[in-house]
């Protein structure tokens, strides 16, 4: 199993860092993830900085550093699920390319989905790269499980 599901260790000082745009605390993220997802020159990345991921939907910052600089979704190669939690066409699983729309269609068409089992199997087989493909820098399973539960509870229709 890949180490994409392992949390990044945070120090006490890091735990106080908040987003310069929305003042919410973000999750520490590896610089490799930031560099992999940026669609701008990597000269803008400070190798000595600690970056964090801001999941707040209405905040323009996706990644920010301790100096108050940040990257927006316009700076990235991918749209970010946390910034568009209700969008059917934004990946919730970046490794295996599942979207809320594809999950809704699977549930509507078959009455169930095996996406969670398939992602879990792929993770165990080492074919995921969540730590660098997922903008949040970690495993998507929690997001996928939460979304499947929400769709099932709300009986949301497929986007046809």
N, C-alpha and C positions, 0 to 999 in steps of 0.2 A: 504494500500500500504506500502511496506517495506521502510525503510529509506536508502536503498542502492543507491538511486539516489541523496541523499542530499550530497552536497559538504562538505569535511572536512575543518573546519576553519583553516586558516593559519595566523600566525603572520607576522609582517614585517620582523623579523629576519629569519623566516623559508623560506620566499619567495626568499631569496638570495641563498639558498642551491642548488648546482649543482652536477651532477653526477661526481664522481671522475674518471670515465673512459672516458666519452665523453664530459664533461663540459656543458651538456645541463641541463636545469632546469627540475626536475621531480616533479610529483604530490605527495603531502603528502599522506601517506597511514597508516591505522591503524595497530598496531602491531599484532592484532588478525589475519588479513589477511596474514601477513608474516608468522606467526607461522602455520597457517592452510595449507599453500601451500608448506612449506619447507619439503623436504624429508631427511633432515639431522638432527642431534641432535639439539634440541631446546636450548641446552646449549650455542649455538653460537648466540642466540638472546639476545640482551641487552635490558632489559625491560625499561631502562632509556633513550634509544635512540629514536630519531624521524626518522622513515623510510620514504623513498620516492620510487616511482615507476618510472623507466626510460623506456619510450616507444620507444626510438630510435632503429630502426631495426638492425643496424650494431654494436650496443654497446653490449658487453657481460653482463653488469650489468642489473639485473632486479630490485632488491631492493638494496638501499644503505643507509648508515647512515651518520650523520654529521662528524664522525671521519674518513671517507674515506673508511670504510669497505663496501663490497658489496657481494651479492649473485647472482650467475649466474643461467641460466636456468637449468644447470646440477644439481643445488641444490634443484630444485623444483619438485613437483609431476606432474605438467602439463607443456606442451609446451605453449608458450605465443604468442597469435595472433599478437600483435604488433611487435614481433621479426620476425615473418614469415607471413607478411600480404598477401602474394600470395600463401601460402600453402593451398591446399584443405582439408587437414586432421587435421588442428589445430582448436580447438574450437574458435568461435567468440562469442558464448553464452555458458557459462560453466554450467549454471543451467539446461538448457533444451537441451544441447548437440548439438547445430547447428554448422556446419562448412561451410566454403565457398563452398566446394564441394556439400554439401547437399542443400545449397541455389541455386547454379547453376543448379543442377538436378531438383529441384522443379520448377524453372523458365523455364527451357527447356521443362520439361514434361507437365506443366500445363499452361505455358505462364504468370504465376503470382505466387506470394507466399503470404501466410497468416501468415508467421512466425512472422512478427512484431506485428500483432494483437494478436497472441497466446502468445507471450512473454509479451505484455502489459497486457493481461488478467491474466496471471500467476502472474505478479508483483502486480496487484491490489488485487488478491486473497491471496497474502502473501506467495506464494509458491516459491519465489525466495530467493536466498542467495548470491546475487552478491557481497555483502560486504566481504564475506569470500571465495567464490568459484571462482570469477573472479580475476585473478592476478592483475588487475588494481584497485581492491578494490571498484569498483562502477558499476553501471548499464551498461549493454552491449548494450542497445538500440541504442545509438548513433553510435556505431561501426557497428551494424547490418544494420541500415538505410543507412549508408554511403556505406557499401559493396553492398547492394541490388541496390542502385542507380548506383554504378560503373558497376556492372554486366549488368544492364539494358541498360546503356549508351553505353557500349562497345559491347553488344551483345555477351558476352563470352559464349562459348560452355560448355556443361556439361562435366565433367571429366569421360568419358566412356572408 
